Amino acid sequence: EPQSTAAEESSNNETSERRSVEIGASRRSGIMSMIRMYIARSMTELKRMPQQTQQQKDTLHDTRKIEQRLADLVRTFDINGPVANFNTKQWKTMTTILIVISFPSLGKDSITLPASAQSLGMTTDEYRYLTRSALTSLSNSL
């Protein structure tokens, strides 16, 4: 059996890397498509939260800014494995959580659990952890 040349191996590696990049881009695009489906509902849910400041209300009216921040956040995800197979309730809750992570002031004073998180049986402590602590360094830099 003939051995492959260095040029063939290099070509195969480049093809494999290109395929990996394309798969990652496709997975990110899929995640953003799912998030976009739930942005309006999540924003409505967050608008209904009690004790909203004017700044929080203004933020929730800027759909374009929210979408951009979420896209920036999704680009940081490690997409080596398949995307989780979430159901509708899970995607909505995930979108709400990602919005709050992207705009920390939205969840800063909130002691109320969003309805979507309640529907999954999430506790207030779990929600706080996901929105405030899980990605602390990232949310502080946004």
NORFENLIN-V725166 format. One record per residue. N is the residue number from 1. RES is the residue in three letters. PHI is phi in radians with two decimals (NA if undefined). PSI is psi in radians with two decimals (none if undefined). Layout:
n->[N	N]
res->[RES	RES]
phi->[PHI	PHI]
psi->[PSI	PSI]
This chain:
n->[1	2	3	4	5	6	7	8	9	10	11	12	13	14	15	16	17	18	19	20	21	22	23	24	25	26	27	28	29	30	31	32	33	34	35	36	37	38	39	40	41	42	43	44	45	46	47	48	49	50	51	52	53	54	55	56	57	58	59	60	61	62	63	64	65	66	67	68	69	70	71	72	73	74	75	76	77	78	79	80	81	82	83	84	85	86	87	88	89	90	91	92	93	94	95	96	97	98	99	100	101	102	103	104	105	106	107	108	109	110	111	112	113	114	115	116	117	118	119	120	121	122	123	124	125	126	127	128	129	130	131	132	133	134	135	136	137	138	139	140	141	142]
res->[GLU	PRO	GLN	SER	THR	ALA	ALA	GLU	GLU	SER	SER	ASN	ASN	GLU	THR	SER	GLU	ARG	ARG	SER	VAL	GLU	ILE	GLY	ALA	SER	ARG	ARG	SER	GLY	ILE	MET	SER	MET	ILE	ARG	MET	TYR	ILE	ALA	ARG	SER	MET	THR	GLU	LEU	LYS	ARG	MET	PRO	GLN	GLN	THR	GLN	GLN	GLN	LYS	ASP	THR	LEU	HIS	ASP	THR	ARG	LYS	ILE	GLU	GLN	ARG	LEU	ALA	ASP	LEU	VAL	ARG	THR	PHE	ASP	ILE	ASN	GLY	PRO	VAL	ALA	ASN	PHE	ASN	THR	LYS	GLN	TRP	LYS	THR	MET	THR	THR	ILE	LEU	ILE	VAL	ILE	SER	PHE	PRO	SER	LEU	GLY	LYS	ASP	SER	ILE	THR	LEU	PRO	ALA	SER	ALA	GLN	SER	LEU	GLY	MET	THR	THR	ASP	GLU	TYR	ARG	TYR	LEU	THR	ARG	SER	ALA	LEU	THR	SER	LEU	SER	ASN	SER	LEU]
phi->[NA	-1.21	-1.47	-1.33	-1.48	-1.05	-1.14	-1.15	-1.11	-1.09	-1.10	-1.12	-1.12	-1.11	-1.11	-1.13	-1.13	-1.10	-1.10	-1.10	-1.11	-1.14	-1.13	-1.06	-1.11	-1.14	-1.15	-1.09	-1.08	-1.12	-1.09	-1.12	-1.08	-1.17	-1.08	-1.04	-1.09	-1.93	-1.00	-1.05	-1.15	-1.15	-1.11	-1.07	-1.08	-1.19	-1.12	-1.40	-1.15	-1.23	1.13	-1.38	-1.43	-1.10	-1.09	-1.12	-1.10	-1.09	-1.04	-1.26	-1.69	-1.79	-1.01	-1.08	-1.15	-1.10	-1.04	-1.13	-1.10	-1.14	-1.10	-1.07	-1.13	-1.08	-1.12	-1.50	-1.23	-1.46	-1.88	-1.28	-1.77	-1.16	-1.26	-1.02	-1.64	-1.39	-1.57	-0.99	-1.07	-1.18	-1.12	-1.11	-1.11	-1.06	-1.10	-1.05	-1.10	-1.14	-1.11	-1.15	-1.11	-1.24	-2.29	-0.91	-1.11	-1.19	-1.88	-1.01	-1.82	-1.29	-1.99	-1.70	-1.49	-1.04	-1.00	-1.13	-1.22	-1.08	-1.14	-1.62	1.40	-1.26	-1.54	-1.07	-1.10	-1.12	-1.10	-1.04	-1.05	-1.13	-1.56	-2.00	-1.92	-0.99	-2.17	-0.90	-1.14	-1.21	-1.13	-1.23	-1.52	-1.41]
psi->[2.21	2.51	2.56	2.65	2.89	-0.65	-0.71	-0.75	-0.72	-0.75	-0.75	-0.70	-0.74	-0.74	-0.75	-0.75	-0.73	-0.75	-0.72	-0.74	-0.73	-0.70	-0.77	-0.76	-0.70	-0.73	-0.74	-0.73	-0.71	-0.74	-0.80	-0.63	-0.76	-0.74	-0.76	-0.58	-0.49	-0.04	-0.87	-0.77	-0.72	-0.71	-0.73	-0.75	-0.77	-0.59	-0.53	-0.14	2.45	2.81	0.66	2.33	2.93	-0.68	-0.73	-0.73	-0.74	-0.74	-0.74	-0.13	-0.05	1.31	-0.72	-0.77	-0.72	-0.81	-0.72	-0.79	-0.71	-0.70	-0.73	-0.74	-0.80	-0.58	-0.33	-0.17	2.52	1.97	0.65	-0.56	3.03	2.70	2.48	2.54	1.33	2.65	3.14	-0.84	-0.70	-0.72	-0.73	-0.78	-0.74	-0.74	-0.78	-0.80	-0.76	-0.61	-0.79	-0.66	-0.72	-0.43	1.38	-0.52	-0.39	-0.55	0.05	-0.87	0.04	2.24	-0.04	2.42	2.27	2.62	-0.65	-0.66	-0.66	-0.68	-0.37	-0.04	0.32	2.46	2.86	-0.69	-0.72	-0.75	-0.80	-0.74	-0.84	-0.64	-0.39	-0.59	-0.62	-0.69	0.72	-0.86	-0.63	-0.84	-0.54	-0.45	-0.20	none]
